[in-house]
Amino acid sequence: MECTQPSENLSPTQQPPTPESGEPEDPRDEAPDGSDTVVLSLFPCTPDPGNPEPDAGASSPQGNSLKHSTTLTNRQRGNEVSALPATLDSLSIHQLAAQGELSQLKEHLRKGDNLINKPDERGFTPLIWASAFGEKETVRFLLEWGADPHILAKERESALSLASTGGYTDIVVLLLEHDVDINIYDWNGGTPLLYAVRGNHVKCVEALLARGADLTTEADSGYTPMDLAVALGYRKVQQVIENHILRLFQNNLVPDDPE
């Protein structure tokens, strides 16, 4: 994919960040060997013309970066040992959460009561990082430990929006079970549903709609979820939205049972 420059609006020429980790619906890209940088961006990329409608996928994110070891790449490749102990000892609680290093993460949390919701310089908590990188078990552990899923980062990024951006449906469901705002919006006017549509994450769109996500919400660019699906040619997502609207109409047309 060829990434565009940051823009203020969420529009058909944009797509939200796709964090690389965990198992999104249909990952297509993998960090190159020797990479020492994991990048998480809230800015979009232009879909590959040769593959206009992927079912879902992970694009190479762009933007502000988080420096750490090659743990993420090694874990993606199935290596049993993801990093040397000395390397893990040097990682922050946010990096450990993003990489799903549960043992070391637990050790960090035992060192202080205020670490579970500690923000980094961007306002990202360990839960936000784990959600963005698709670390389901880490998300589950952090929630059980008492992490606050309602916290917003400096630009109103949320764990739910970033999980939706990556198409991590299981994490989206976990967060919704903790009563997070399903229609939370960020600085771009983007909601979890808008980002799931923009990423062409069909299952994630289905999960959000089934749980009451608002189809009428517009991004700052004026696009609704259906507008984005149609403009980008994401036919499967469009069909999911159309079927959902049809069910809503059918439910409204069913007469009440006579008393």
C-alpha positions in Angstrom: 0.0 0.0 0.0 1.1 3.5 -0.6 0.4 5.8 2.3 -0.9 9.3 1.9 -0.1 12.4 4.0 -2.1 13.1 7.1 -5.4 14.8 6.5 -8.1 16.2 8.7 -11.0 14.3 7.3 -11.9 10.6 7.2 -12.8 10.2 3.5 -12.7 7.6 0.7 -9.1 8.5 0.0 -8.2 7.6 3.6 -8.2 4.7 5.9 -7.6 4.5 9.7 -4.5 3.0 11.2 -4.1 -0.8 11.2 -2.0 -1.9 14.1 0.1 -5.0 13.2 -0.1 -7.8 15.8 -2.4 -10.5 16.9 -4.6 -12.0 14.3 -6.9 -9.6 12.4 -9.4 -11.1 10.0 -7.1 -11.5 7.1 -3.6 -10.2 7.7 -1.6 -9.6 4.5 1.5 -7.7 5.5 4.2 -8.6 8.1 7.0 -6.5 9.6 10.2 -7.0 7.7 13.1 -8.9 9.3 15.3 -6.7 11.5 12.7 -4.1 12.0 13.1 -2.2 15.3 10.1 0.1 14.9 6.4 -0.5 15.4 4.4 2.4 14.0 0.9 3.3 14.9 -0.9 5.9 12.9 -4.3 7.5 13.0 -4.0 8.6 9.4 -5.2 6.6 6.4 -3.6 4.9 3.5 -4.8 4.5 -0.1 -5.9 0.9 -0.9 -3.8 -1.0 -3.4 -5.5 -0.6 -6.9 -4.7 -4.2 -7.6 -6.7 -5.4 -4.6 -9.6 -3.0 -4.3 -11.7 -5.0 -1.9 -9.8 -7.1 0.6 -12.0 -8.9 3.0 -9.9 -7.4 5.8 -6.2 -6.8 6.2 -3.3 -5.2 8.0 -1.6 -2.4 6.1 1.7 -0.9 7.0 0.9 1.8 9.5 2.5 5.2 9.3 2.9 8.1 11.7 4.3 8.4 15.2 6.4 5.4 16.1 7.1 3.3 19.2 10.6 2.1 19.3 11.2 -1.4 20.7 12.9 -4.7 20.0 11.9 -7.1 17.2 9.7 -9.1 19.6 6.5 -8.4 17.6 8.1 -9.7 14.4 9.4 -12.8 16.1 6.1 -13.6 17.7 4.3 -13.2 14.4 6.7 -15.7 12.8 5.9 -18.3 15.5 9.2 -18.4 17.3 8.8 -19.8 20.8 11.2 -17.3 22.4 10.2 -13.8 21.4 13.1 -11.9 22.9 16.0 -12.2 25.3 15.2 -11.5 29.0 17.5 -8.5 29.0 15.6 -7.1 26.1 12.2 -7.6 27.8 13.5 -6.0 31.0 14.2 -2.8 29.1 10.6 -2.5 27.7 8.0 -0.1 29.2 4.6 -1.3 30.4 3.1 0.1 27.3 5.5 -1.8 25.0 4.9 -5.0 26.9 1.2 -4.6 26.5 1.5 -4.0 22.8 3.6 -7.1 22.4 1.5 -9.3 24.6 4.3 -10.2 27.0 2.0 -11.1 29.9 4.6 -12.5 32.4 6.6 -9.3 32.3 3.5 -7.2 32.2 2.3 -8.8 35.4 5.6 -8.1 37.1 5.4 -4.4 36.1 1.9 -4.1 37.5 2.9 -5.6 40.8 5.4 -2.7 41.2 2.8 0.0 41.7 -0.9 0.6 42.0 -1.0 3.4 39.5 0.5 1.5 36.5 -2.6 -0.2 35.2 -4.0 3.0 33.6 -0.7 4.9 33.3 -0.7 7.0 30.1 2.3 7.4 27.8 3.2 10.7 26.1 0.3 10.3 23.7 -2.2 9.4 26.4 -2.2 5.7 25.4 -2.7 3.3 28.3 -1.5 -0.3 28.3 -5.1 -1.3 27.5 -5.2 1.0 24.5 -1.9 -0.4 23.2 -2.9 -4.0 23.6 -6.2 -3.3 21.9 -4.5 -1.5 19.0 -2.1 -4.4 18.4 -4.8 -7.2 18.7 -3.4 -8.8 21.9 -6.7 -10.4 23.0 -5.4 -12.2 26.1 -3.5 -9.1 27.3 -6.7 -7.1 26.9 -8.7 -9.7 28.8 -6.0 -9.7 31.6 -5.9 -5.9 31.8 -9.7 -5.7 32.0 -9.8 -8.3 34.8 -7.0 -6.4 36.6 -9.1 -3.3 36.6 -8.0 -1.3 33.5 -10.4 1.4 32.6 -11.7 0.9 29.0 -13.3 4.3 28.9 -10.1 6.3 29.0 -9.4 8.5 25.9 -6.0 9.5 24.7 -4.9 13.0 23.8 -6.7 13.0 20.4 -9.7 11.0 21.8 -8.3 7.7 20.6 -10.0 4.9 22.5 -9.3 1.2 22.9 -12.5 0.4 21.1 -11.8 2.6 18.1 -8.3 1.2 17.6 -9.5 -2.4 18.0 -12.1 -1.6 15.3 -9.5 -0.1 13.1 -7.5 -3.3 13.2 -10.5 -5.5 12.7 -9.9 -7.3 16.1 -13.5 -8.4 16.5 -12.9 -10.5 19.7 -11.4 -7.5 21.4 -14.2 -5.2 20.2 -16.7 -7.6 21.8 -14.7 -7.8 25.1 -14.6 -4.0 25.4 -18.3 -3.7 24.6 -19.0 -6.1 27.4 -17.5 -3.5 29.7 -20.1 -0.9 28.7 -17.8 1.4 26.6 -19.5 3.9 24.4 -20.0 2.2 21.1 -20.3 5.5 19.3 -17.3 7.2 20.8 -15.7 9.7 18.3 -12.1 10.9 18.0 -10.5 14.1 16.7 -11.3 13.1 13.2 -15.0 12.5 13.9 -14.4 8.8 13.4 -16.4 6.3 15.4 -15.5 2.6 15.8 -18.1 1.7 13.1 -16.6 4.2 10.7 -13.1 2.9 11.2 -14.3 -0.8 10.9 -16.0 0.1 7.6 -12.9 2.1 6.4 -10.7 -0.9 7.1 -13.1 -3.3 5.3 -13.5 -5.4 8.4 -16.7 -7.3 7.7 -17.0 -9.3 10.9 -16.2 -6.3 13.0 -18.9 -4.2 11.2 -21.4 -7.0 11.9 -20.5 -7.1 15.6 -20.8 -3.4 16.0 -24.1 -3.2 14.2 -25.5 -6.1 16.1 -24.7 -4.2 19.3 -26.4 -0.9 18.3 -23.7 1.2 16.5 -25.2 4.3 15.0 -25.4 4.1 11.2 -26.2 7.8 10.8 -23.1 9.2 12.4 -20.9 11.2 10.0 -17.2 11.8 10.1 -15.9 15.4 9.8 -15.7 14.8 6.1 -19.5 14.2 6.0 -19.3 10.5 5.2 -21.5 8.0 7.0 -20.6 4.3 7.2 -22.7 3.5 4.2 -21.2 6.4 2.2 -17.7 5.1 2.9 -18.6 1.5 1.9 -20.2 2.6 -1.4 -17.5 5.1 -2.2 -14.7 2.6 -1.6 -16.5 -0.3 -3.4 -16.5 -2.5 -0.3 -19.4 -4.7 -1.4 -19.4 -7.1 1.5 -19.5 -4.3 4.0 -22.2 -2.6 2.0 -24.3 -5.8 2.0 -23.9 -6.2 5.7 -25.1 -2.6 6.3 -28.0 -3.0 3.8 -29.1 -6.3 5.5 -29.0 -4.6 8.9 -31.1 -1.7 7.6 -33.6 -4.1 6.1 -33.9 -6.0 9.4 -34.6 -2.7 11.2 -37.4 -1.8 8.8 -38.9 -5.3 9.1 -38.9 -5.1 12.8 -40.6 -1.7 12.7 -43.2 -3.1 10.3 -44.2 -6.0 12.5 -47.5 -5.1 14.2 -47.7 -5.4 18.0 -49.4 -8.4 19.3 -53.0 -7.7 20.3 -53.6 -7.8 24.0 
